[in-house]
């Protein structure tokens, strides 16, 4: 009985941080995509280029193609 409780506790101690880390990674990707969309809109406003339809799928990829990547936070 005690070994079963210990085993469940050990598994939970491993899976909870892994799940939490995965969720944080997903949120970071969502925020990065949001930042790329805002940056791409800023570039489009500044340059008056009609690139609005080009970035519907992945704004970060379009920024990379234009050579305007968002700097990574330090």
PyMOL commands that set and color helices and strands:
alter all, ss='L'
color gray80, all
select helices_A, chain A and resi 2-47+52-55+59-66
alter helices_A, ss='H'
color red, helices_A
deselect
rebuild
show_as cartoon
